């Protein structure tokens, strides 16, 4: 029975047949007694397009940065510097009660521009970046489950985007301490007290990530397998 449970957990935790299973996730699956939803494997444009308008920019931000939903729900426009390409989180907004700055990269700026234009036209006095009918977006993302089911990703949670973001950063070669600063993970706490992340590190991280996703998109357009992603099987 134990071996069967281990095999089940390993199958659930494996990313693709060409990738190694995440052993830490296997242990967590066994401990919790259930499998997590399958993380988004690539920039899933179908899911983004299937989402209602008020969730599209939220999805793009979550996928690129791996930020927690609770942090994004509290985000206000005064914290976003599109010119500098930065989002500045306040201490009171983060789970670890520690202020941090994260980069805006790739197509994030384009989506923030659209979000801002929509806000200025419809709700000019609303301070929150992600809102629903003049209020901060709630924990229940209306339309999320329906969109996920429509594109073949039933059971996907917004929190799964954190895994996608971490995976992208690891493959893009972002230093782990910088990636942890972006996502807000706070393991290796003692080490982190002395390993300071400065603005240059964050800027370089954004540039590296944008270049990585650009190469990935170009490879997919040419019908080739992108880095770390097996080619899709044709019917």
C-alpha positions as CSV (number, residue, x, y, z in Angstrom):
1,X,0.0,0.0,0.0
2,X,2.8,2.4,0.9
3,X,4.6,1.7,-2.4
4,X,1.4,2.3,-4.3
5,X,0.9,5.6,-2.6
6,X,4.5,6.6,-3.4
7,X,4.0,5.8,-7.0
8,X,0.8,7.7,-7.2
9,X,2.4,10.8,-5.5
10,X,5.4,10.6,-7.9
11,X,3.1,10.5,-10.9
12,X,1.2,13.5,-9.7
13,X,4.4,15.4,-8.9
14,X,6.2,14.6,-12.1
15,X,6.2,17.5,-14.6
16,X,6.6,15.7,-17.9
17,X,8.1,12.3,-18.8
18,X,11.3,14.1,-19.9
19,X,11.7,15.9,-16.5
20,X,12.8,14.6,-13.1
21,X,10.2,14.3,-10.4
22,X,10.3,17.0,-7.7
23,X,11.2,14.9,-4.7
24,X,10.3,17.6,-2.2
25,X,6.8,17.8,-3.8
26,X,6.5,14.0,-3.6
27,X,7.1,14.2,0.2
28,X,4.6,17.0,0.6
29,X,2.0,15.1,-1.5
30,X,2.4,12.0,0.7
31,X,2.1,14.1,3.9
32,X,-1.0,15.9,2.6
33,X,-2.5,12.7,1.2
34,X,-3.5,14.4,-2.1
35,X,-2.0,15.8,-5.3
36,X,-1.8,19.4,-6.3
37,X,-3.3,20.6,-9.5
38,X,-0.9,20.5,-12.5
39,X,1.0,23.7,-12.7
40,X,0.9,25.8,-15.9
41,X,3.6,24.3,-18.1
42,X,4.2,27.3,-20.4
43,X,2.8,30.8,-21.1
44,X,-0.7,29.5,-21.6
45,X,-2.2,32.1,-23.9
46,X,-5.4,30.1,-24.2
47,X,-6.1,30.4,-20.5
48,X,-5.2,34.1,-20.4
49,X,-7.6,34.8,-23.3
50,X,-10.4,32.6,-21.8
51,X,-10.3,34.6,-18.5
52,X,-12.7,37.5,-18.0
53,X,-11.2,40.9,-18.6
54,X,-10.8,41.8,-14.9
55,X,-8.5,38.7,-14.5
56,X,-6.3,38.9,-17.5
57,X,-3.6,41.3,-16.1
58,X,-3.8,39.5,-12.8
59,X,-3.0,36.2,-14.5
60,X,-0.1,37.8,-16.5
61,X,1.4,39.3,-13.3
62,X,1.0,36.0,-11.3
63,X,2.6,34.0,-14.0
64,X,5.6,36.3,-14.5
65,X,6.3,37.1,-10.9
66,X,4.8,34.3,-8.8
67,X,3.4,36.8,-6.3
68,X,0.8,35.6,-3.8
69,X,-2.8,36.5,-4.6
70,X,-3.2,38.3,-1.2
71,X,-0.3,40.6,-2.2
72,X,-1.8,41.4,-5.6
73,X,-5.3,42.1,-4.2
74,X,-3.9,44.9,-2.0
75,X,-1.8,46.4,-4.8
76,X,-2.5,50.1,-5.6
77,X,-1.5,52.2,-8.6
78,X,0.8,54.4,-6.6
79,X,3.0,51.4,-6.0
80,X,3.5,50.7,-9.7
81,X,6.2,52.6,-11.5
82,X,5.8,51.8,-15.2
83,X,8.7,54.1,-16.2
84,X,11.1,52.4,-13.9
85,X,9.6,49.0,-14.5
86,X,9.1,48.3,-10.8
87,X,6.4,47.3,-8.4
88,X,7.0,48.3,-4.8
89,X,5.3,46.2,-2.1
90,X,4.8,47.6,1.4
91,X,5.7,45.7,4.5
92,X,2.0,45.6,5.5
93,X,1.1,43.9,2.2
94,X,3.5,40.9,2.3
95,X,3.1,37.6,4.1
96,X,6.6,38.0,5.6
97,X,6.0,41.6,6.7
98,X,9.0,42.7,4.7
99,X,8.8,45.4,2.0
100,X,10.3,44.4,-1.4
101,X,10.5,45.6,-5.0
102,X,9.9,43.3,-8.0
103,X,10.5,43.9,-11.7
104,X,8.0,44.6,-14.5
105,X,9.2,42.7,-17.5
106,X,8.1,41.0,-20.8
107,X,4.5,41.8,-21.8
108,X,3.6,42.9,-18.2
109,X,3.9,46.6,-19.1
110,X,1.5,46.2,-22.0
111,X,-1.1,44.6,-19.8
112,X,-0.6,47.2,-17.0
113,X,-1.1,49.9,-19.6
114,X,-4.4,48.4,-20.7
115,X,-5.4,47.9,-17.1
116,X,-4.6,51.6,-16.3
117,X,-6.4,52.9,-19.4
118,X,-9.5,50.8,-18.4
119,X,-9.4,52.1,-14.9
120,X,-9.0,55.8,-16.0
121,X,-12.0,55.4,-18.3
122,X,-14.4,53.5,-16.0
123,X,-13.2,54.0,-12.4
124,X,-10.8,56.9,-12.2
125,X,-11.0,57.2,-8.4
126,X,-10.3,53.5,-7.7
127,X,-6.8,53.1,-6.2
128,X,-6.5,49.3,-6.5
129,X,-4.8,47.8,-9.6
130,X,-7.0,44.8,-9.6
131,X,-10.6,45.6,-8.8
132,X,-14.1,44.4,-9.4
133,X,-16.9,46.9,-9.5
134,X,-15.0,49.6,-7.6
135,X,-13.8,47.3,-4.9
136,X,-10.5,45.3,-4.4
137,X,-10.7,42.0,-6.2
138,X,-11.8,39.2,-3.8
139,X,-10.2,35.9,-2.9
140,X,-12.8,34.1,-5.0
141,X,-11.8,34.9,-8.6
142,X,-15.1,35.0,-10.5
143,X,-14.7,33.3,-13.8
144,X,-11.3,31.6,-13.0
145,X,-12.7,28.0,-12.6
146,X,-14.8,28.3,-15.8
147,X,-11.9,29.5,-17.8
148,X,-9.5,26.8,-16.5
149,X,-12.0,24.1,-17.3
150,X,-12.6,25.5,-20.8
151,X,-8.9,25.2,-21.7
152,X,-8.4,21.8,-20.2
153,X,-6.9,22.9,-16.9
154,X,-9.6,21.9,-14.4
155,X,-8.6,22.3,-10.8
156,X,-5.8,24.8,-11.4
157,X,-5.4,27.3,-8.6
158,X,-3.9,30.8,-8.9
159,X,-1.3,29.8,-6.4
160,X,0.0,27.2,-8.9
161,X,1.4,30.2,-10.9
162,X,4.0,30.6,-8.2
163,X,5.5,27.2,-9.2
164,X,5.5,28.3,-12.9
165,X,7.3,31.5,-12.1
166,X,9.9,29.8,-9.9
167,X,10.5,27.2,-12.7
168,X,10.9,29.9,-15.3
169,X,13.4,31.8,-13.1
170,X,15.4,28.7,-12.4
171,X,15.7,27.9,-16.1
172,X,16.4,31.5,-17.1
173,X,19.4,31.4,-14.8
174,X,18.2,33.9,-12.2
175,X,20.2,33.8,-9.0
176,X,18.1,32.0,-6.4
177,X,18.4,34.8,-3.8
178,X,17.0,37.3,-6.4
179,X,14.2,34.9,-7.4
180,X,13.3,34.5,-3.7
181,X,13.2,38.3,-3.5
182,X,10.7,38.4,-6.4
183,X,8.4,35.7,-5.3
184,X,8.6,36.5,-1.6
185,X,9.9,33.0,-0.5
186,X,11.8,33.3,2.8
187,X,13.5,30.0,3.4
188,X,17.2,30.1,4.2
189,X,16.4,33.0,6.5
190,X,19.8,33.3,8.2
191,X,21.7,33.2,4.9
192,X,19.3,35.9,3.5
193,X,20.2,38.3,6.3
194,X,23.6,38.8,4.8
195,X,22.9,38.2,1.1
196,X,21.5,41.6,0.1
197,X,19.6,42.1,-3.2
198,X,20.1,45.5,-4.7
199,X,18.2,47.4,-7.5
200,X,20.7,46.3,-10.1
201,X,20.1,42.6,-9.4
202,X,16.4,43.1,-9.8
203,X,16.8,45.0,-13.0
204,X,19.1,42.4,-14.5
205,X,16.6,39.7,-13.4
206,X,13.8,41.4,-15.4
207,X,16.0,41.6,-18.5
208,X,17.1,38.0,-18.3
209,X,13.5,36.8,-17.9
210,X,12.3,38.9,-20.8
211,X,15.0,37.5,-23.1
212,X,14.3,33.9,-22.0
213,X,10.6,34.1,-22.7
214,X,11.3,35.8,-26.0
215,X,13.5,32.9,-27.1
216,X,10.9,30.5,-25.9
217,X,8.1,32.2,-27.9
218,X,10.2,32.3,-31.1
219,X,11.1,28.6,-30.8
220,X,7.4,27.7,-30.4
221,X,6.4,29.9,-33.4
222,X,9.0,28.0,-35.6
223,X,7.5,24.7,-34.4
224,X,10.5,23.8,-32.4
225,X,10.6,22.6,-28.8
226,X,11.3,25.5,-26.5
227,X,13.9,25.2,-23.7
228,X,12.8,22.6,-21.2
229,X,9.4,22.1,-23.0
230,X,8.8,18.9,-25.0
231,X,7.1,19.4,-28.4
232,X,3.3,18.9,-28.5
233,X,2.0,15.7,-30.1
234,X,0.0,16.2,-33.2
235,X,-3.3,14.5,-33.4
